[in-house]
Amino acid sequence: MAKPTLRTKLCDILGIEYPVVLAGMGGVSRHKLVAAVSEAGGLGIVGAATMGPDEMREEIRKIRELTDKPFGVDILLPTMGSIPQTPGTAMGGPAEDEEKEIPRNWRDMLPAPQREFAATLRRKFDLPDVEPEYPTPSGRRERPVFGPGFTRSQIDTILEEKVPVFASGLGNPAPYVEEFHAAGVKVIALVGNVKNARRVAEGGTDVVVAQGAEAGGHTGRVGTMALVPQVVDAVAPTPVLAAGGIGDGRGLAAALCLGAVGVWVGTAFLVSLEAAWDETLKQRILAASEEDTRVTRIYSGKPMRNINNPLIEAWEEGGVRTLPFPFQGAVIQEVTYAAQQAGRKELGMNPAGQISGMFDEQRPAKEILAEIVDQAAEIIQRLPADVPAVTS
Ligand SMILES: Cc1cc2nc3c(=O)[nH]c(=O)nc-3n(C[C@H](O)[C@H](O)[C@H](O)COP(=O)(O)O)c2cc1C
């Protein structure tokens, strides 16, 4: 069968063959998956939120060994209000804060009710009382901390390595758009509502991703079906990608009908063979139905859609107030670290979207992408015949 042609404006903007973008998923979208998607004609995006410059550079170089096609790097841009004053969070590790003395007892400064509840949960699930390895100023365990210095070092690396596409999964890239454009880098920004879509578009973002609540990982409150057309209208003529719940060509065709120029796909590629994700966690996603995910703040303090598990249930039912990002991550680390040490992976974070129920096997990313494109092309071609009221 001849290869289908399914080009949109996005393909010209990004220099790609098909309007399918791999979501920059932290810990998942690494060089093998990114290169596989780009090589197959889509755009692979590295999930680099927690990567410092050295790790990011290494990933970028490995991608270039596997493909000469365009690709992107996704990071999270913290707003000033969300910069942690305390280390040891899901995103933590100071770049410019490195010189500051961090009190050794900083964990004791977290509120008692949450700390005590976390300890209760650790006992409830028979988990060992182990001291998590926290990042320290001297860096016993090297983990980056979200902050302006860290973000700057990530952006400098993207510019130095001449990465073709920059994506922000959080925050407004406006302050950096000029320098990215001067270097020929295209800018993509993820949003979950119309207000933020307007902000990033006014800031000069080239492509806005409207991510609906169905999505895996950190997510908003508005469903994809309602969000995409409203974002399309709000930011026109800036092109929009649809994200959240897109698993096959029906999703891509629907996104195009909603006015999007393509799709940003996470969960469908999370279960690909090339995804750098733990095998047990992948199997849980493959076994999940559409009802097996739940939005919870337990792991990061921000709403995140995960495969549901007994720890999430216990936290949500416990009635203890969830702390804001990044402090909640620091509190729950006592439980998740112990669970990890005990091999109880089912209690850990496993972000995935409602579309999880659609997948029951791991396949090569190339095959997933080809199926999305072929099916969408077929639907669009046969649409007049399938809607007789229009043709008659
Ligand atoms: C495991 C996982 C990790 C994610 N990590 C990130 C991230 O680091 N940065 C980001 O911008 N989005 C992240 N996301 C959200 C995705 O970019 C994307 O918006 C979402 O997966 C789309 O919805 P879908 O999963 O229904 O396809 C993550 C999603 C998942 C499932």
The ligand as a MOL file (V3000), in Angstrom:
LIG
                    3D

  0  0  0     0  0            999 V3000
M  V30 BEGIN CTAB
M  V30 COUNTS 31 33 0 0 0
M  V30 BEGIN ATOM
M  V30 1 C 4.2920 9.2820 32.0790 0
M  V30 2 C 3.9870 10.6870 31.6730 0
M  V30 3 C 4.9430 11.6700 31.9310 0
M  V30 4 C 4.7130 12.9830 31.5360 0
M  V30 5 N 5.6850 13.9110 31.7510 0
M  V30 6 C 5.5390 15.1430 31.2280 0
M  V30 7 C 6.6120 16.0860 31.3080 0
M  V30 8 O 7.6550 15.8210 31.8780 0
M  V30 9 N 6.4270 17.3010 30.7070 0
M  V30 10 C 5.2640 17.5990 30.0270 0
M  V30 11 O 5.1840 18.6620 29.4470 0
M  V30 12 N 4.2340 16.7430 29.9910 0
M  V30 13 C 4.3610 15.5280 30.5500 0
M  V30 14 N 3.3130 14.6300 30.4520 0
M  V30 15 C 2.0630 15.0270 29.7600 0
M  V30 16 C 2.2230 14.8100 28.2610 0
M  V30 17 O 3.0860 15.7990 27.7360 0
M  V30 18 C 0.9160 14.8900 27.4650 0
M  V30 19 O 0.3440 16.1670 27.5930 0
M  V30 20 C -0.1290 13.8450 27.7900 0
M  V30 21 O 0.4630 12.5870 27.9550 0
M  V30 22 C -1.1660 13.8010 26.6620 0
M  V30 23 O -2.2640 13.0070 26.9720 0
M  V30 24 P -2.3630 11.4290 26.6560 0
M  V30 25 O -1.4800 10.7780 27.6690 0
M  V30 26 O -3.7880 11.1260 26.8150 0
M  V30 27 O -1.8370 11.2190 25.2600 0
M  V30 28 C 3.5030 13.3250 30.8800 0
M  V30 29 C 2.5430 12.3410 30.6510 0
M  V30 30 C 2.7620 11.0300 31.0300 0
M  V30 31 C 1.7210 9.9910 30.7340 0
M  V30 END ATOM
M  V30 BEGIN BOND
M  V30 1 1 1 2
M  V30 2 1 2 3
M  V30 3 2 2 30
M  V30 4 2 3 4
M  V30 5 1 4 5
M  V30 6 1 4 28
M  V30 7 2 5 6
M  V30 8 1 6 7
M  V30 9 1 6 13
M  V30 10 2 7 8
M  V30 11 1 7 9
M  V30 12 1 9 10
M  V30 13 2 10 11
M  V30 14 1 10 12
M  V30 15 2 12 13
M  V30 16 1 13 14
M  V30 17 1 14 15
M  V30 18 1 14 28
M  V30 19 1 15 16
M  V30 20 1 16 17
M  V30 21 1 16 18
M  V30 22 1 18 19
M  V30 23 1 18 20
M  V30 24 1 20 21
M  V30 25 1 20 22
M  V30 26 1 22 23
M  V30 27 1 23 24
M  V30 28 2 24 25
M  V30 29 1 24 26
M  V30 30 1 24 27
M  V30 31 2 28 29
M  V30 32 1 29 30
M  V30 33 1 30 31
M  V30 END BOND
M  V30 END CTAB
M  END
